[in-house]
């Protein structure tokens, strides 16, 4: 069964437009999910809105959205009034500009969607836009109203169609200096960096998403299967928790040995004693100052 489109409208490039539809690129339907059950009766439990003052349940027909305008005073907004709010991006993906995809920091990427023509008449115009973007190696920036929110989006060629990725607003993204401000970029020991570089080289591989498996979900399914058979849940061996490395050089050297299948001496030279290492500029300057 084909997935239901999340949005239908038009893709517009200057005076060229075509009918398109948006489909989520991800699927979470196969995930293990649980229902809340009444332990005493074995029946499922359903949520119900309760009046915060009277404590009585509220009928579905009496539920309405409210916008707080001060204190405990709310302005009631009906669903049809919200649906009546329409702007251009409610129905049209108008490409405003083209940028290099690499110029957009990864942190701004949000949710991916497939963009495809919604009828045969639109296929030619859609293909022309896609091929022109591919030829220029550019990504388009547009806006779309999705789930009652206008979102900036990036559109790029993908396979035989287009990939639309919603983008986060700048005000919603924490700047890195908020988190990394206390981390200093001091000079590192070149031997340690070299060892870590060798480990990265040994672990290089071609990206293959088919190799990713949800091991936690598999463990949940084993638990469910055991309980259905009336057996005791499997007791997993506690995973070993890593600790802070005391001797970084030895840890890197040992790691390289495990990746190489050897003790690690062939790929990395023995660590020189501190007195035999080549002094850094800072150290040499300090010695010269002391000598003077």
C-alpha positions in Angstrom: 0.0 0.0 0.0 1.4 3.4 -1.1 2.0 5.8 1.8 -0.4 8.7 2.0 1.0 12.1 0.9 1.7 14.5 3.7 1.1 17.5 1.5 -0.2 18.3 -2.0 0.4 21.5 -4.0 2.6 23.1 -6.6 6.3 23.4 -7.2 7.2 26.7 -8.8 10.4 28.0 -10.5 9.8 31.5 -11.8 6.9 31.1 -14.2 7.2 27.3 -14.5 5.0 25.3 -12.1 3.8 21.7 -11.7 1.6 19.7 -9.4 3.5 17.8 -6.7 3.0 15.7 -3.6 5.1 15.3 -0.5 5.7 11.9 1.1 7.6 11.2 4.3 11.0 9.5 3.5 11.0 7.6 6.8 8.7 5.0 8.2 8.2 4.2 11.9 5.3 1.8 11.6 7.4 -1.3 12.3 8.7 -0.1 15.7 7.7 -2.0 18.8 4.9 -0.1 20.6 3.1 -0.6 23.8 -0.4 0.2 25.0 -1.3 1.3 28.6 -3.3 -1.5 30.3 -5.3 -1.6 33.5 -3.4 -4.1 35.5 -6.5 -5.2 37.5 -8.9 -5.7 34.5 -6.5 -6.3 31.6 -8.4 -3.7 29.6 -6.7 -0.9 27.5 -6.8 2.6 29.0 -7.8 5.7 27.0 -6.9 9.3 27.7 -9.6 11.8 28.5 -9.6 15.6 29.0 -10.7 16.7 32.4 -11.9 20.2 33.3 -9.2 21.7 35.5 -11.8 23.4 37.8 -14.8 21.1 38.0 -12.8 17.9 37.6 -15.4 16.5 35.2 -14.7 14.8 31.9 -15.0 17.1 28.8 -17.0 15.8 25.8 -15.2 15.8 22.4 -17.7 18.3 21.0 -16.9 20.7 23.8 -13.2 20.7 23.2 -11.8 23.9 21.5 -8.4 25.5 21.1 -7.7 28.5 23.2 -5.0 31.2 23.0 -4.0 32.7 26.3 -4.4 36.5 26.3 -3.7 37.2 29.9 -4.0 35.5 33.3 -6.7 32.8 33.0 -8.4 34.4 30.1 -8.4 32.6 26.7 -9.5 33.5 23.2 -11.4 30.6 21.6 -10.2 29.6 18.1 -12.3 27.1 16.1 -10.7 24.5 13.9 -12.4 25.8 10.7 -11.0 29.3 11.5 -7.4 27.9 11.7 -8.0 25.9 8.4 -9.1 29.2 6.7 -5.7 30.7 7.4 -3.9 30.4 4.0 -0.7 32.0 2.6 1.2 31.2 -0.6 3.4 28.5 1.0 0.2 26.7 2.1 -0.2 25.4 -1.5 2.9 26.5 -3.4 6.6 25.6 -3.1 8.1 28.6 -4.7 11.9 28.3 -5.0 13.3 31.6 -3.9 17.0 31.0 -4.4 19.7 28.4 -5.1 22.6 27.6 -2.8 25.4 25.1 -2.5 24.2 22.3 -0.4 27.5 22.1 1.5 26.9 25.7 2.6 24.1 24.7 4.8 25.4 23.4 8.2 24.1 19.9 9.0 22.6 21.1 12.3 19.9 23.0 10.3 18.6 19.8 8.6 15.4 18.4 10.1 13.0 16.0 8.4 13.4 14.5 4.9 10.5 14.0 2.4 10.2 12.7 -1.1 8.9 15.2 -3.6 7.3 13.8 -6.8 4.8 14.9 -9.5 1.2 14.2 -8.6 0.0 13.7 -12.2 1.2 12.8 -15.7 0.8 16.4 -17.0 3.3 17.6 -14.4 6.0 15.0 -15.1 7.8 16.9 -17.9 8.0 20.2 -16.0 9.1 18.4 -12.9 11.8 16.5 -14.7 13.1 19.7 -16.3 13.4 21.4 -12.9 15.2 18.4 -11.4 17.7 18.0 -14.3 18.5 21.7 -14.3 19.2 21.6 -10.6 21.4 18.5 -11.0 23.3 20.1 -13.9 24.0 23.2 -11.8 24.7 21.1 -8.6 22.6 23.4 -6.6 19.9 23.1 -3.9 16.7 25.2 -3.9 15.4 27.1 -0.9 11.7 27.5 -0.4 9.0 27.6 2.2 6.1 25.3 3.0 3.2 25.2 5.4 3.3 21.7 6.9 1.3 20.6 9.9 0.1 24.2 10.5 3.6 25.6 10.6 5.5 27.4 7.9 9.0 25.9 7.5 12.0 26.8 5.4 13.0 23.8 3.2 15.9 22.7 1.0 15.1 20.9 -2.3 17.7 18.9 -4.2 17.8 16.2 -6.9 17.5 12.7 -5.6 17.3 9.6 -7.7 14.4 10.1 -10.2 12.7 12.7 -8.1 13.5 15.4 -5.6 14.3 15.3 -1.9 12.8 18.0 0.3 14.3 18.5 3.8 12.7 20.8 6.3 15.1 23.2 7.9 15.2 24.5 11.4 14.9 28.2 12.1 18.1 30.0 13.2 16.5 31.0 16.5 15.8 27.3 17.4 19.4 26.2 16.9 21.8 26.6 19.8 25.1 28.2 18.7 28.1 26.0 19.2 29.9 28.6 21.4 27.1 28.1 24.0 28.4 24.5 24.5 32.0 24.5 23.3 33.1 27.9 24.6 35.1 26.3 27.5 37.0 23.9 25.2 40.5 25.3 24.4 42.2 24.5 21.1 45.6 23.9 22.6 48.6 22.2 20.9 48.2 18.4 21.0 50.9 15.7 21.1 51.5 14.8 17.4 52.2 11.2 18.3 48.8 10.8 19.9 47.1 12.3 16.9 49.1 10.1 14.6 48.0 7.0 16.4 44.3 8.1 16.4 44.7 8.8 12.6 46.0 5.2 12.0 42.9 3.8 13.9 40.6 5.9 11.7 42.4 4.6 8.5 41.9 1.0 9.7 38.2 1.5 10.3 37.5 3.1 6.9 34.5 1.5 5.1 31.9 2.2 2.5 28.7 3.6 4.1 26.0 0.9 4.1 22.8 1.7 6.0 21.5 -1.9 5.5 24.0 -3.0 8.1 22.3 -1.0 10.8 20.0 -3.0 13.1 18.1 -1.8 16.1 19.6 -4.1 18.7 17.5 -2.7 21.5 14.3 -3.5 19.6 15.6 -7.0 19.0 16.1 -7.4 22.7 12.6 -6.2 23.4 11.2 -8.7 20.9 13.2 -11.5 22.6 11.6 -10.4 25.9 8.1 -10.4 24.3 8.6 -13.8 22.7 9.8 -15.3 26.0 6.8 -14.0 28.0 4.4 -15.3 25.3 5.8 -18.8 25.8 5.5 -18.4 29.6 9.3 -18.3 30.1 11.3 -16.0 32.2 12.6 -12.9 30.4 16.2 -13.4 29.2 18.8 -11.9 31.5 21.2 -10.0 29.4 24.8 -9.6 30.5 25.4 -6.0 31.6 27.3 -4.1 29.0 30.7 -3.0 30.1 30.8 0.7 30.7 33.9 2.5 29.5 35.9 4.6 31.9 38.2 7.6 31.5 41.5 6.7 29.9 44.5 7.2 32.3 47.2 6.5 29.8 46.0 7.9 26.4 49.1 6.7 24.5 48.8 3.1 25.7 45.0 3.0 25.0 45.5 4.3 21.5 48.4 1.9 20.9 46.3 -1.0 22.1 43.3 0.0 20.0 45.5 0.2 16.9 46.9 -3.3 17.7 43.3 -4.7 17.9 42.3 -3.1 14.6 45.5 -4.3 12.9 45.5 -7.8 14.5 48.9 -7.1 15.9 50.4 -5.7 19.1 50.5 -2.3 17.4 54.3 -1.8 17.4 54.6 -2.2 13.6 52.1 0.6 12.8 53.2 3.0 15.6 56.7 3.6 16.9 57.5 3.2 20.6 56.8 6.4 22.5 60.0 8.3 23.2 60.8 9.4 26.7 59.9 13.1 27.4 63.6 14.0 27.3 64.1 12.6 23.8 61.1 14.2 22.2 61.5 17.1 19.8 60.6 20.2 21.7 57.7 22.3 20.5 58.3 26.0 19.7 56.8 27.0 23.0 59.0 24.6 25.0 62.2 25.7 23.0 61.4 29.4 23.6 61.0 28.7 27.3 64.4 26.9 27.5 66.1 29.7 25.6 64.5 32.3 28.0 65.6 30.3 31.0 69.2 30.0 29.6 69.4 33.7 29.0 
